[in-house]
Amino acid sequence: MKRIGLMVHGKRKDAVACAAKATLFLQGAGIAVQAEDDAAACLAGVTPFSHATEKPDAILSLGGDGTLLRGAQAAVKWDVPLLGVNLGRVGFLAEAEPEDINDVLRCLLEGRYTLEERVLLDVRANGERWLALNDVVVSRGGYSRLITLEALVDGERAGRYIADGLVVTTPTGSTGYSLSAGGPIVSPNVDCTVITPICAHSLQHRPCVVPGDAKISLKLGTDAEQRASLEVDGQSIADLSAGDCITISKAKEHIRLVRTQPAQFFQLVRDKLTEWSR
């Protein structure tokens, strides 16, 4: 590797300090460092992404899961691996803690790592397309009433939900919002997608698991002047009106996460959920 790109949680002083430590280590190993423009301005000898003439060979995320999800978009764009260092509360997707950063970077530079592929969701609405590593959420947002959503799976009606919204999640995202809404924990190597209602008005509406290659359609009801918000990986990206339709399917792209240790998913779940409940 010759170039590493940094994604940094700009509002956390510890993230900037961690980025400075990583930069010092990488530059000492002869690696060029790039970063988002705001972060680059705080780091000596770092090239802003906007001025870079070549793409990085890997992305290093320094922050919580939100920063890593942002880093995932860059990693997919450049088709490079993603390594996460957790500075947040939970950090399900991260590979290391801040005190381990030099060790994991040494593993990265010496080739002592594996790449774990995770699926992405292809999300389309109103002529636009997005990619989701974690989840897609259609919610009532600032709308004061429950919304009506019809869900179809491969053209078959799966349900008509009167609820605060729906979460459609990958196995990767099953430990996020979907879990809080009552959805199942899914091992990352299971090929499936989960549909989880958010505070459904009817008790008959439960989370359901569908094949990973299924095409899911969500249609906002037309029986009232409804409004909803579309969020992809925690980012609000579109406002929806009555009758709008969202289609969700497995994307042709995928993300590759850098792993320097053997994967122990359920140990991670036990550790992180215990930490989360403190």
Backbone as JSON, one array per atom type, in Angstrom:
{
  "sequence": "MKRIGLMVHGKRKDAVACAAKATLFLQGAGIAVQAEDDAAACLAGVTPFSHATEKPDAILSLGGDGTLLRGAQAAVKWDVPLLGVNLGRVGFLAEAEPEDINDVLRCLLEGRYTLEERVLLDVRANGERWLALNDVVVSRGGYSRLITLEALVDGERAGRYIADGLVVTTPTGSTGYSLSAGGPIVSPNVDCTVITPICAHSLQHRPCVVPGDAKISLKLGTDAEQRASLEVDGQSIADLSAGDCITISKAKEHIRLVRTQPAQFFQLVRDKLTEWSR",
  "N": [[0.83, -1.19, 0.0], [0.41, 2.25, -0.76], [-0.93, 4.6, -0.27], [-3.11, 5.9, 2.18], [-6.4, 6.65, 3.12], [-8.11, 8.85, 5.32], [-11.0, 8.88, 7.35], [-12.54, 10.95, 9.55], [-14.06, 11.59, 12.68], [-15.08, 14.67, 13.02], [-15.92, 16.21, 15.18], [-14.96, 15.28, 17.5], [-12.39, 15.51, 19.78], [-10.68, 13.47, 20.53], [-10.76, 11.86, 18.3], [-9.46, 13.38, 16.36], [-6.96, 13.53, 17.56], [-6.27, 10.84, 17.5], [-6.17, 10.5, 14.76], [-3.95, 12.08, 14.19], [-1.96, 10.57, 15.43], [-2.11, 8.21, 13.91], [-1.41, 9.25, 11.43], [1.24, 10.06, 11.86], [2.45, 7.57, 12.29], [1.98, 6.28, 9.81], [3.19, 8.01, 7.93], [5.78, 7.77, 8.81], [6.3, 5.24, 7.94], [6.54, 5.62, 5.29], [4.17, 6.02, 3.92], [1.77, 7.76, 2.04], [-0.66, 10.07, 3.17], [-4.08, 10.75, 3.0], [-7.07, 12.72, 3.47], [-10.41, 13.7, 4.5], [-11.37, 17.04, 3.72], [-11.71, 18.88, 5.92], [-10.54, 17.49, 8.04], [-7.96, 17.11, 7.05], [-6.95, 19.68, 7.18], [-6.23, 19.9, 9.8], [-4.09, 18.28, 10.15], [-0.69, 17.59, 9.79], [1.03, 17.56, 6.73], [-0.84, 16.12, 5.27], [-2.86, 15.23, 2.53], [-5.73, 16.8, 1.24], [-8.77, 15.16, 0.27], [-10.03, 16.42, -1.85], [-7.94, 17.49, -3.3], [-6.42, 15.4, -4.06], [-4.73, 13.38, -6.43], [-4.67, 10.72, -6.95], [-6.41, 7.74, -6.03], [-6.92, 6.46, -2.65], [-5.39, 3.48, -1.22], [-6.62, 2.14, 0.76], [-9.18, 2.71, 3.24], [-9.23, 4.33, 6.34], [-11.16, 4.47, 9.13], [-11.95, 6.65, 11.74], [-13.66, 6.94, 14.44], [-17.08, 6.61, 15.45], [-19.69, 4.19, 14.65], [-21.15, 5.69, 12.84], [-19.24, 7.31, 11.53], [-17.79, 5.26, 10.35], [-19.69, 4.2, 8.6], [-19.91, 6.33, 6.86], [-17.35, 6.25, 5.88], [-17.59, 3.85, 4.55], [-19.05, 4.49, 2.28], [-17.16, 5.92, 0.81], [-15.23, 3.93, 0.5], [-16.56, 2.09, -1.11], [-16.98, 3.66, -3.36], [-14.33, 4.0, -4.28], [-13.56, 1.41, -4.44], [-12.0, 0.02, -2.45], [-10.48, -1.49, 0.51], [-11.82, -1.25, 3.9], [-10.98, -0.11, 7.08], [-11.84, -0.01, 10.41], [-11.54, 2.0, 13.33], [-12.64, 2.15, 16.55], [-14.12, 4.82, 18.17], [-16.44, 5.37, 19.3], [-19.52, 4.58, 21.13], [-20.47, 1.94, 20.78], [-19.68, 0.44, 18.28], [-19.86, -1.85, 16.43], [-18.92, -2.49, 13.9], [-16.29, -1.84, 13.74], [-12.76, -2.66, 13.79], [-10.78, -2.31, 15.67], [-9.66, -0.8, 18.79], [-8.74, 2.52, 19.96], [-6.23, 2.38, 21.31], [-4.98, 0.33, 20.04], [-4.17, 1.11, 17.56], [-1.66, 1.48, 16.2], [-0.77, -1.15, 16.05], [-2.72, -2.44, 14.43], [-2.45, -1.0, 12.09], [0.14, -1.67, 11.42], [-0.22, -4.37, 10.85], [-1.85, -4.07, 8.61], [-0.14, -2.79, 6.74], [1.81, -4.71, 6.48], [0.51, -6.78, 5.34], [-0.8, -8.65, 6.89], [-3.61, -9.58, 7.27], [-7.12, -10.26, 6.74], [-9.84, -10.05, 4.38], [-13.15, -9.26, 4.84], [-16.14, -9.73, 3.3], [-19.09, -7.81, 2.98], [-22.56, -7.52, 2.3], [-24.36, -5.06, 0.37], [-27.2, -2.88, 0.17], [-29.2, -1.97, -2.56], [-30.8, 0.95, -3.14], [-33.6, 2.62, -4.29], [-35.43, 5.5, -5.27], [-37.72, 7.85, -6.49], [-36.26, 8.25, -8.87], [-33.59, 8.32, -8.07], [-30.56, 6.82, -6.7], [-29.12, 4.95, -4.04], [-26.69, 3.46, -1.78], [-26.7, 1.06, 0.82], [-25.12, -0.05, 3.73], [-25.86, -0.75, 6.31], [-28.78, -0.15, 6.94], [-32.09, 0.68, 5.7], [-34.43, 3.13, 6.27], [-37.77, 3.99, 6.45], [-39.64, 6.45, 7.72], [-42.04, 8.27, 9.77], [-40.94, 10.63, 10.45], [-41.04, 14.08, 10.89], [-43.76, 14.16, 10.6], [-46.96, 14.17, 12.06], [-48.7, 12.02, 12.42], [-49.33, 8.42, 12.35], [-47.96, 6.5, 9.66], [-48.93, 4.87, 6.58], [-47.75, 1.99, 5.1], [-47.21, -0.11, 2.39], [-45.83, -3.24, 1.86], [-44.07, -5.18, -0.46], [-42.72, -8.29, -1.45], [-40.75, -9.57, -3.83], [-42.87, -9.04, -5.55], [-45.05, -10.11, -4.23], [-47.55, -9.39, -1.87], [-46.51, -8.5, 1.27], [-47.35, -7.26, 3.54], [-49.44, -4.72, 5.03], [-48.71, -1.93, 6.64], [-49.5, 0.03, 9.4], [-47.89, 2.37, 11.02], [-45.03, 3.77, 12.81], [-43.07, 3.52, 11.0], [-40.83, 1.63, 8.82], [-38.03, -0.59, 8.98], [-35.57, -1.72, 6.85], [-33.15, -4.05, 6.69], [-29.73, -5.15, 6.33], [-27.87, -8.18, 7.19], [-25.58, -7.15, 8.47], [-26.53, -4.71, 9.51], [-28.34, -5.59, 11.38], [-27.92, -5.42, 14.09], [-28.44, -2.84, 14.77], [-30.69, -0.19, 14.41], [-32.88, -1.8, 13.73], [-32.71, -3.89, 15.6], [-33.28, -2.48, 17.96], [-35.91, -1.95, 17.45], [-37.07, -4.37, 17.78], [-36.26, -6.4, 16.1], [-34.49, -9.35, 14.8], [-31.19, -10.58, 15.77], [-28.78, -11.13, 13.36], [-26.46, -13.32, 11.98], [-23.55, -12.26, 10.21], [-22.88, -13.76, 7.92], [-25.16, -14.85, 6.87], [-27.38, -15.05, 4.19], [-29.61, -12.86, 3.74], [-32.39, -10.56, 4.13], [-33.87, -8.29, 6.39], [-37.07, -7.22, 7.45], [-38.41, -4.88, 9.49], [-40.99, -3.66, 11.45], [-41.68, -0.4, 12.83], [-42.94, 0.36, 15.81], [-45.6, -0.68, 15.2], [-49.14, -0.42, 14.61], [-50.74, -2.62, 14.78], [-50.63, -5.75, 16.46], [-50.17, -8.0, 15.0], [-48.24, -7.56, 13.14], [-45.05, -8.45, 12.65], [-41.42, -8.63, 12.8], [-39.86, -9.79, 9.78], [-37.97, -12.2, 7.91], [-36.41, -12.31, 4.82], [-35.33, -13.75, 1.65], [-31.95, -13.0, 0.62], [-31.65, -12.16, -2.01], [-34.06, -11.11, -2.68], [-36.47, -8.82, -4.07], [-37.59, -5.91, -2.71], [-40.36, -3.86, -2.26], [-41.56, -0.79, -1.14], [-44.38, 1.07, -0.51], [-45.69, 4.21, 0.05], [-48.71, 5.06, 1.61], [-51.73, 6.23, -0.05], [-54.07, 7.09, 0.95], [-54.3, 9.26, 2.52], [-52.97, 12.59, 3.0], [-50.04, 11.96, 3.26], [-46.72, 12.13, 4.65], [-43.26, 11.29, 4.64], [-39.98, 10.27, 5.78], [-36.97, 9.31, 4.2], [-34.27, 7.39, 5.08], [-30.9, 6.44, 4.79], [-28.52, 4.36, 6.02], [-28.52, 5.88, 8.38], [-28.5, 8.49, 7.5], [-30.48, 11.19, 6.55], [-31.99, 11.35, 3.49], [-34.01, 11.87, 1.67], [-37.25, 13.31, 1.19], [-40.48, 11.98, 1.34], [-43.6, 11.65, -0.38], [-47.2, 11.09, -0.37], [-47.99, 8.03, -1.91], [-45.49, 7.6, -3.03], [-42.84, 5.36, -4.02], [-40.44, 2.99, -2.9], [-37.76, 1.0, -3.88], [-35.9, -1.84, -2.98], [-33.05, -3.82, -3.1], [-30.53, -6.43, -3.36], [-27.33, -5.11, -3.8], [-25.04, -4.86, -6.56], [-22.52, -4.08, -5.92], [-20.15, -4.43, -3.18], [-18.87, -4.34, 0.19], [-15.6, -4.37, 1.64], [-14.26, -5.35, 4.58], [-11.47, -4.81, 6.66], [-9.87, -7.3, 8.5], [-7.98, -8.13, 11.25], [-7.93, -9.97, 13.16], [-9.29, -13.23, 14.04], [-12.71, -13.72, 13.15], [-15.24, -13.33, 15.54], [-18.23, -13.36, 15.98], [-20.48, -13.69, 17.77], [-19.32, -13.46, 20.26], [-18.54, -10.81, 20.04], [-21.07, -9.62, 19.9], [-22.05, -10.22, 22.47], [-20.2, -8.81, 24.06], [-20.49, -6.13, 23.12], [-23.24, -5.53, 23.44], [-23.53, -5.76, 26.16], [-21.9, -3.64, 26.94], [-23.33, -1.6, 25.77], [-25.59, -1.44, 27.35], [-24.86, -0.19, 29.66]],
  "CA": [[0.0, 0.0, 0.0], [1.16, 3.49, -0.87], [-1.73, 5.74, 0.19], [-4.22, 5.58, 3.08], [-7.34, 7.74, 3.3], [-8.68, 8.92, 6.67], [-12.32, 9.45, 7.65], [-12.37, 11.33, 10.95], [-15.17, 12.26, 13.36], [-14.52, 16.0, 13.18], [-16.37, 16.89, 16.4], [-14.36, 14.62, 18.67], [-10.97, 15.82, 19.9], [-9.92, 12.23, 20.58], [-10.64, 11.34, 16.94], [-8.4, 14.15, 15.71], [-5.69, 13.08, 18.17], [-6.01, 9.5, 16.98], [-5.78, 10.69, 13.36], [-2.57, 12.58, 14.21], [-1.1, 9.42, 15.77], [-2.1, 7.32, 12.74], [-0.66, 9.95, 10.37], [2.67, 10.0, 12.21], [2.9, 6.19, 12.06], [1.95, 5.98, 8.38], [4.23, 8.78, 7.26], [7.06, 7.18, 9.2], [6.47, 4.03, 7.15], [6.61, 6.0, 3.89], [2.83, 5.99, 3.32], [1.11, 9.05, 1.87], [-1.93, 10.11, 3.88], [-5.12, 11.65, 2.51], [-8.17, 12.83, 4.42], [-11.44, 14.69, 4.2], [-10.74, 18.37, 3.73], [-11.68, 19.47, 7.26], [-9.56, 16.76, 8.85], [-6.63, 17.37, 6.49], [-6.51, 21.0, 7.63], [-5.73, 19.79, 11.17], [-3.05, 17.27, 10.19], [0.49, 18.01, 9.03], [1.47, 16.75, 5.61], [-1.94, 15.28, 4.77], [-3.49, 15.78, 1.33], [-7.2, 16.74, 1.22], [-9.33, 14.34, -0.81], [-10.37, 17.26, -3.0], [-6.72, 17.81, -4.04], [-5.69, 14.16, -4.35], [-4.75, 12.99, -7.85], [-4.81, 9.26, -7.0], [-7.27, 7.23, -4.96], [-6.19, 5.72, -1.61], [-5.4, 2.02, -1.33], [-7.52, 1.67, 1.83], [-9.77, 3.78, 4.04], [-9.16, 4.16, 7.78], [-12.21, 5.23, 9.78], [-11.63, 6.97, 13.13], [-14.88, 7.48, 15.01], [-18.05, 5.58, 15.77], [-20.28, 3.51, 13.51], [-21.56, 6.69, 11.86], [-18.06, 7.65, 10.74], [-17.44, 4.1, 9.55], [-20.66, 4.11, 7.51], [-19.49, 7.35, 5.91], [-16.17, 5.69, 5.24], [-18.02, 2.77, 3.65], [-19.44, 5.08, 1.0], [-15.91, 6.24, 0.1], [-14.58, 2.67, 0.16], [-17.28, 1.53, -2.26], [-16.71, 4.54, -4.5], [-12.98, 3.76, -4.79], [-13.34, -0.04, -4.46], [-10.84, -0.28, -1.6], [-10.88, -2.02, 1.81], [-12.15, -0.31, 4.97], [-10.54, -0.51, 8.42], [-12.46, 0.87, 11.39], [-11.06, 2.11, 14.7], [-13.82, 2.6, 17.27], [-14.07, 5.83, 19.21], [-17.82, 5.6, 19.73], [-20.0, 3.82, 22.28], [-20.7, 0.53, 20.5], [-18.64, 0.07, 17.34], [-19.98, -3.22, 15.96], [-18.23, -2.73, 12.63], [-14.87, -1.49, 13.84], [-11.83, -3.77, 14.01], [-9.82, -2.07, 16.76], [-9.82, 0.33, 19.69], [-7.68, 3.52, 19.71], [-4.92, 1.99, 21.83], [-4.42, -0.71, 19.17], [-4.11, 1.62, 16.19], [-0.38, 1.2, 15.55], [-0.69, -2.59, 15.78], [-3.54, -2.83, 13.27], [-1.85, -0.39, 10.91], [1.3, -2.49, 11.07], [-0.77, -5.56, 10.18], [-2.34, -3.65, 7.29], [0.99, -2.52, 5.85], [2.59, -5.94, 6.27], [-0.33, -7.77, 4.68], [-1.27, -9.66, 7.85], [-5.02, -9.34, 7.48], [-8.05, -10.85, 5.79], [-10.92, -9.15, 3.97], [-14.48, -9.82, 5.06], [-17.11, -9.07, 2.43], [-20.44, -7.59, 3.49], [-23.46, -7.11, 1.23], [-24.95, -3.73, 0.39], [-28.53, -2.78, -0.41], [-29.44, -1.0, -3.64], [-32.01, 1.66, -2.74], [-34.02, 3.54, -5.35], [-36.67, 6.24, -5.06], [-37.84, 9.11, -7.24], [-35.22, 8.36, -9.89], [-32.25, 8.37, -7.5], [-30.05, 5.55, -6.18], [-28.17, 5.0, -2.93], [-26.23, 2.17, -1.28], [-26.78, 0.95, 2.28], [-24.44, -1.15, 4.39], [-26.63, -1.11, 7.5], [-30.23, -0.24, 6.84], [-32.93, 1.67, 5.03], [-35.54, 3.43, 7.17], [-38.84, 4.89, 6.04], [-40.31, 6.8, 8.97], [-42.93, 9.43, 9.69], [-40.14, 11.84, 10.64], [-41.75, 15.14, 11.6], [-45.2, 14.03, 10.36], [-47.53, 13.95, 13.38], [-49.53, 10.82, 12.49], [-48.76, 7.18, 11.82], [-48.01, 6.4, 8.2], [-49.31, 3.58, 6.03], [-46.78, 1.48, 4.14], [-47.45, -1.44, 1.84], [-44.57, -3.9, 1.53], [-44.13, -6.32, -1.36], [-41.48, -9.04, -1.59], [-40.81, -10.23, -5.15], [-44.2, -8.82, -6.11], [-46.11, -10.63, -3.36], [-47.82, -8.48, -0.76], [-46.05, -9.04, 2.55], [-48.1, -6.64, 4.62], [-49.82, -3.31, 5.01], [-48.34, -1.52, 7.97], [-49.81, 1.36, 9.94], [-46.79, 2.36, 11.99], [-44.09, 4.9, 12.72], [-42.24, 3.3, 9.82], [-40.24, 0.31, 8.61], [-36.59, -0.7, 8.8], [-35.12, -2.84, 6.02], [-31.76, -4.13, 7.1], [-28.82, -6.24, 6.0], [-27.36, -8.82, 8.41], [-24.66, -6.22, 9.13], [-27.29, -3.71, 10.24], [-29.35, -6.18, 12.26], [-27.64, -5.05, 15.48], [-28.67, -1.4, 14.9], [-32.05, 0.29, 14.64], [-33.79, -2.94, 13.64], [-32.66, -4.58, 16.9], [-34.0, -1.64, 18.92], [-37.34, -2.04, 17.12], [-37.55, -5.73, 18.04], [-35.81, -7.32, 15.07], [-33.53, -10.38, 15.24], [-29.76, -10.49, 15.5], [-28.48, -12.03, 12.26], [-25.04, -13.51, 11.71], [-23.21, -11.56, 8.96], [-22.73, -14.64, 6.76], [-26.47, -15.32, 6.43], [-27.82, -14.31, 3.01], [-31.01, -12.51, 3.96], [-32.74, -9.17, 4.45], [-34.88, -8.27, 7.46], [-38.03, -6.12, 7.44], [-38.85, -4.7, 10.87], [-41.87, -2.5, 11.65], [-41.38, 0.48, 13.96], [-44.15, 0.7, 16.57], [-46.78, -0.96, 14.38], [-50.41, -0.27, 15.31], [-51.32, -3.96, 14.95], [-49.7, -6.71, 17.03], [-49.9, -9.08, 14.06], [-47.09, -7.21, 12.31], [-43.81, -8.82, 13.3], [-40.28, -8.64, 11.87], [-39.78, -10.97, 8.93], [-36.7, -12.41, 7.23], [-36.65, -12.7, 3.43], [-34.07, -14.09, 0.98], [-31.07, -11.87, 0.34], [-31.8, -11.68, -3.39], [-35.44, -10.67, -2.91], [-36.72, -7.41, -4.38], [-38.57, -5.37, -1.76], [-40.96, -2.58, -2.64], [-42.32, -0.13, -0.09], [-45.19, 2.15, -1.08], [-46.36, 5.06, 1.03], [-50.15, 5.07, 1.33], [-52.33, 7.37, -0.75], [-55.38, 7.34, 1.54], [-54.24, 10.55, 3.23], [-51.84, 13.39, 2.54], [-48.97, 11.52, 4.14], [-45.34, 12.48, 4.36], [-42.33, 10.4, 5.33], [-38.56, 10.53, 5.58], [-36.17, 8.16, 3.78], [-32.92, 7.45, 5.62], [-30.01, 5.35, 4.39], [-27.39, 4.31, 6.95], [-28.6, 6.95, 9.37], [-28.5, 9.82, 6.88], [-31.74, 11.56, 5.9], [-31.61, 11.64, 2.11], [-35.13, 12.26, 0.81], [-38.6, 13.43, 1.73], [-41.42, 11.2, 0.53], [-45.0, 12.09, -0.38], [-48.19, 10.02, -0.53], [-47.91, 7.28, -3.16], [-44.11, 7.34, -3.45], [-42.43, 3.96, -3.91], [-39.02, 2.73, -2.73], [-37.39, -0.38, -4.17], [-34.69, -2.23, -2.27], [-32.57, -5.13, -3.52], [-29.11, -6.61, -3.12], [-26.51, -4.35, -4.75], [-23.94, -5.58, -7.21], [-21.32, -3.7, -5.17], [-20.03, -4.95, -1.82], [-17.84, -3.66, 0.99], [-14.6, -5.28, 2.19], [-13.76, -4.89, 5.87], [-10.18, -5.36, 7.05], [-9.88, -8.04, 9.76], [-6.64, -8.56, 11.67], [-8.15, -11.03, 14.13], [-10.37, -14.13, 13.63], [-14.05, -13.21, 13.43], [-15.98, -13.97, 16.63], [-19.41, -12.5, 15.94], [-21.34, -13.74, 18.95], [-18.55, -12.86, 21.35], [-18.65, -9.37, 19.84], [-22.42, -9.23, 20.29], [-22.14, -10.24, 23.94], [-19.4, -7.71, 24.61], [-20.99, -4.81, 22.76], [-24.56, -5.28, 24.02], [-23.31, -5.5, 27.57], [-21.36, -2.27, 27.01], [-24.4, -0.69, 25.34], [-26.62, -1.33, 28.39], [-24.35, 0.48, 30.85]],
  "C": [[0.87, 1.24, 0.0], [0.41, 4.69, -0.29], [-2.87, 5.23, 1.07], [-5.09, 6.82, 3.23], [-7.98, 7.7, 4.68], [-10.08, 9.52, 6.64], [-12.34, 9.7, 9.15], [-13.64, 12.0, 11.48], [-14.69, 13.65, 13.77], [-14.89, 16.71, 14.47], [-15.81, 16.26, 17.66], [-12.86, 14.9, 18.69], [-10.13, 14.54, 19.93], [-9.77, 11.62, 19.19], [-9.54, 12.07, 16.18], [-7.04, 13.75, 16.25], [-5.3, 11.7, 17.65], [-5.57, 9.58, 15.51], [-4.34, 11.19, 13.27], [-1.59, 11.45, 14.51], [-0.97, 8.48, 14.58], [-1.26, 7.94, 11.61], [0.84, 9.85, 10.62], [3.22, 8.6, 11.92], [2.99, 5.9, 10.57], [3.05, 6.73, 7.62], [5.62, 8.25, 7.6], [7.37, 5.9, 8.43], [6.5, 4.32, 5.65], [5.28, 5.98, 3.16], [2.28, 7.4, 3.21], [-0.27, 8.99, 2.52], [-2.84, 11.16, 3.26], [-6.24, 11.69, 3.54], [-9.23, 13.76, 3.88], [-10.85, 16.08, 4.44], [-10.64, 18.97, 5.12], [-10.63, 18.8, 8.14], [-8.14, 17.05, 8.37], [-6.07, 18.71, 6.96], [-5.92, 20.96, 9.03], [-4.52, 18.87, 11.28], [-1.88, 17.67, 9.28], [0.81, 17.03, 7.91], [0.42, 15.84, 5.0], [-2.62, 15.97, 3.59], [-5.01, 15.7, 1.44], [-7.69, 15.87, 0.06], [-9.6, 15.18, -2.06], [-9.16, 17.62, -3.85], [-5.94, 16.57, -4.45], [-5.82, 13.8, -5.83], [-4.87, 11.49, -8.02], [-5.67, 8.8, -5.83], [-6.43, 6.53, -3.89], [-6.28, 4.22, -1.85], [-6.27, 1.38, -0.26], [-8.05, 2.9, 2.55], [-9.67, 3.39, 5.51], [-10.2, 5.07, 8.42], [-11.88, 5.41, 11.26], [-12.83, 7.69, 13.74], [-15.79, 6.34, 15.43], [-18.57, 4.91, 14.5], [-20.73, 4.49, 12.43], [-20.42, 7.1, 10.95], [-17.68, 6.49, 9.83], [-18.42, 3.94, 8.38], [-20.37, 5.16, 6.44], [-18.26, 6.88, 5.14], [-16.51, 4.59, 4.26], [-18.41, 3.32, 2.29], [-18.2, 5.41, 0.16], [-15.21, 4.96, -0.35], [-15.24, 2.01, -1.04], [-16.98, 2.35, -3.51], [-15.35, 4.23, -5.13], [-12.64, 2.28, -4.89], [-12.07, -0.41, -3.71], [-11.34, -0.82, -0.26], [-11.09, -0.9, 2.84], [-11.73, -0.89, 6.31], [-11.11, 0.49, 9.42], [-11.78, 0.82, 12.75], [-12.17, 2.79, 15.49], [-13.5, 3.65, 18.33], [-15.46, 6.17, 19.72], [-18.2, 4.72, 20.9], [-20.04, 2.32, 22.0], [-19.65, -0.01, 19.52], [-18.69, -1.37, 16.87], [-19.11, -3.49, 14.74], [-16.73, -2.5, 12.7], [-14.03, -2.72, 14.16], [-10.99, -3.57, 15.25], [-10.26, -0.89, 17.61], [-8.63, 1.27, 19.52], [-6.29, 3.08, 20.18], [-4.23, 0.94, 20.95], [-4.07, -0.2, 17.78], [-2.78, 1.31, 15.51], [-0.24, -0.28, 15.2], [-1.49, -2.97, 14.54], [-3.01, -2.2, 11.99], [-0.62, -1.17, 10.46], [0.85, -3.77, 10.36], [-1.22, -5.22, 8.76], [-1.17, -3.49, 6.31], [1.81, -3.77, 5.55], [1.77, -7.05, 5.63], [-0.84, -8.86, 5.59], [-2.72, -9.39, 8.24], [-5.82, -10.16, 6.48], [-9.11, -9.8, 5.45], [-12.26, -9.87, 4.12], [-15.49, -9.04, 4.22], [-18.47, -8.96, 3.12], [-21.3, -7.07, 2.33], [-23.95, -5.68, 1.45], [-26.35, -3.81, -0.21], [-28.55, -1.68, -1.46], [-30.79, -0.37, -3.36], [-32.36, 2.67, -3.83], [-35.36, 4.18, -5.01], [-36.62, 7.53, -5.86], [-36.68, 9.33, -8.21], [-33.8, 8.45, -9.38], [-31.87, 7.03, -6.9], [-29.04, 5.79, -5.07], [-27.77, 3.58, -2.56], [-26.26, 2.18, 0.25], [-26.01, -0.26, 2.76], [-25.26, -1.65, 5.57], [-28.12, -1.27, 7.2], [-30.84, 0.9, 6.04], [-34.14, 1.88, 5.94], [-36.51, 4.38, 6.48], [-39.64, 5.19, 7.29], [-41.17, 8.04, 8.8], [-42.18, 10.73, 9.94], [-40.89, 12.87, 11.46], [-43.25, 15.11, 11.4], [-45.86, 13.56, 11.65], [-48.33, 12.66, 13.52], [-48.76, 9.59, 12.04], [-48.88, 7.19, 10.31], [-48.42, 4.99, 7.79], [-48.3, 3.18, 4.97], [-47.19, 0.09, 3.68], [-46.11, -2.02, 1.41], [-44.83, -5.11, 0.63], [-42.75, -6.96, -1.43], [-41.59, -9.89, -2.85], [-42.23, -10.18, -5.72], [-45.34, -9.33, -5.26], [-46.29, -9.7, -2.17], [-47.43, -9.14, 0.57], [-46.82, -8.44, 3.72], [-48.43, -5.19, 4.35], [-49.67, -2.82, 6.44], [-48.85, -0.11, 8.27], [-48.88, 1.51, 11.15], [-46.03, 3.67, 11.94], [-43.18, 4.74, 11.52], [-41.79, 1.86, 9.71], [-38.72, 0.44, 8.5], [-36.32, -1.91, 7.92], [-33.62, -2.91, 6.2], [-31.01, -5.33, 6.53], [-28.49, -7.0, 7.29], [-26.4, -7.91, 9.18], [-25.4, -5.22, 10.01], [-28.28, -4.27, 11.24], [-29.13, -5.84, 13.73], [-27.86, -3.56, 15.74], [-30.12, -1.07, 15.21], [-33.06, -0.85, 14.64], [-33.84, -3.7, 14.97], [-33.44, -3.8, 17.95], [-35.51, -1.71, 18.7], [-37.89, -3.45, 17.28], [-37.14, -6.76, 17.02], [-34.78, -8.31, 15.59], [-32.08, -9.98, 15.01], [-29.42, -11.54, 14.45], [-26.97, -12.11, 12.06], [-24.69, -12.92, 10.34], [-23.11, -12.47, 7.73], [-24.04, -15.26, 6.29], [-26.95, -14.44, 5.28], [-29.31, -14.01, 3.13], [-31.15, -11.0, 4.12], [-33.87, -9.22, 5.46], [-35.76, -7.03, 7.32], [-38.62, -6.02, 8.84], [-39.76, -3.48, 10.99], [-41.45, -1.7, 12.88], [-42.7, 0.87, 14.61], [-45.41, 0.53, 15.73], [-48.05, -0.9, 15.22], [-51.05, -1.62, 15.6], [-50.26, -4.92, 15.47], [-49.39, -7.85, 16.08], [-48.68, -8.8, 13.19], [-45.8, -7.45, 13.09], [-42.65, -8.7, 12.31], [-40.3, -9.91, 11.02], [-38.45, -10.98, 8.19], [-36.99, -12.95, 5.84], [-35.31, -13.03, 2.77], [-33.26, -12.85, 0.62], [-31.22, -11.32, -1.06], [-33.22, -11.24, -3.71], [-35.48, -9.19, -3.27], [-37.87, -6.93, -3.5], [-39.06, -4.03, -2.27], [-41.76, -2.05, -1.47], [-43.07, 1.05, -0.7], [-45.9, 2.9, 0.03], [-47.82, 5.21, 0.63], [-50.64, 6.35, 0.67], [-53.67, 7.77, -0.13], [-55.42, 8.63, 2.35], [-53.03, 11.32, 2.69], [-50.65, 13.11, 3.46], [-47.61, 12.05, 3.7], [-44.45, 11.52, 5.16], [-40.91, 10.8, 5.0], [-37.87, 9.23, 5.18], [-34.75, 8.36, 4.3], [-32.14, 6.22, 5.18], [-28.77, 5.43, 5.28], [-27.34, 5.53, 7.87], [-28.6, 8.35, 8.83], [-29.85, 10.08, 6.21], [-31.44, 12.04, 4.49], [-32.75, 12.09, 1.23], [-36.4, 12.39, 1.63], [-39.56, 12.74, 0.77], [-42.83, 11.76, 0.68], [-45.91, 10.9, -0.62], [-48.05, 9.37, -1.91], [-46.5, 6.99, -3.64], [-43.73, 5.89, -3.17], [-40.91, 3.87, -3.79], [-38.77, 1.28, -3.08], [-36.01, -0.66, -3.57], [-34.3, -3.64, -2.71], [-31.08, -5.24, -3.2], [-28.32, -5.89, -4.21], [-25.46, -5.24, -5.38], [-22.61, -5.26, -6.53], [-21.31, -4.4, -3.8], [-18.93, -4.15, -1.11], [-16.88, -4.72, 1.53], [-14.02, -4.67, 3.46], [-12.44, -5.58, 6.21], [-10.31, -6.03, 8.42], [-8.47, -8.51, 10.08], [-6.72, -9.67, 12.7], [-9.25, -11.96, 13.6], [-11.73, -13.57, 14.03], [-14.71, -14.01, 14.54], [-17.25, -13.14, 16.85], [-20.19, -12.51, 17.24], [-20.62, -13.27, 20.2], [-18.63, -11.35, 21.27], [-20.02, -8.87, 20.27], [-22.56, -9.19, 21.81], [-21.4, -9.06, 24.55], [-20.05, -6.36, 24.36], [-22.35, -4.53, 23.39], [-24.49, -5.1, 25.52], [-22.82, -4.08, 27.8], [-22.46, -1.27, 26.73], [-25.38, -0.43, 26.48], [-26.14, -0.59, 29.62], [-24.92, 1.88, 30.98]]
}
